[in-house]
Amino acid sequence: MNHHTTTTSKAGLGERAKMVLILRYMHDMTLDQVGQALGITRERVRQIESRAMVAIRARSELRQQALSVLGCSV
């Protein structure tokens, strides 16, 4: 399991959100291309991507806070 897969699964993302992020960032596809590949609109891809990034950031911030409370550094 690679780092990207671990991050998306730990953030609790659904399969569609994971696929959107993989296609956008690992395969460097545009919103239109991802939409065509998944059979959804460009706008829906943008919404899914945005929500997924918020979830990943929230998870990362929570992790940082927990490590800080425990006195650990990263």
Secondary structure, DSSP 8 states (H G I E B T S, - for coil): --HHHHHHHHTT--HHHHHHHIIIIIS---HHHHHHHHTS-HHHHHHHHHHHHHHHHHHHHHHHHHHHHTT---
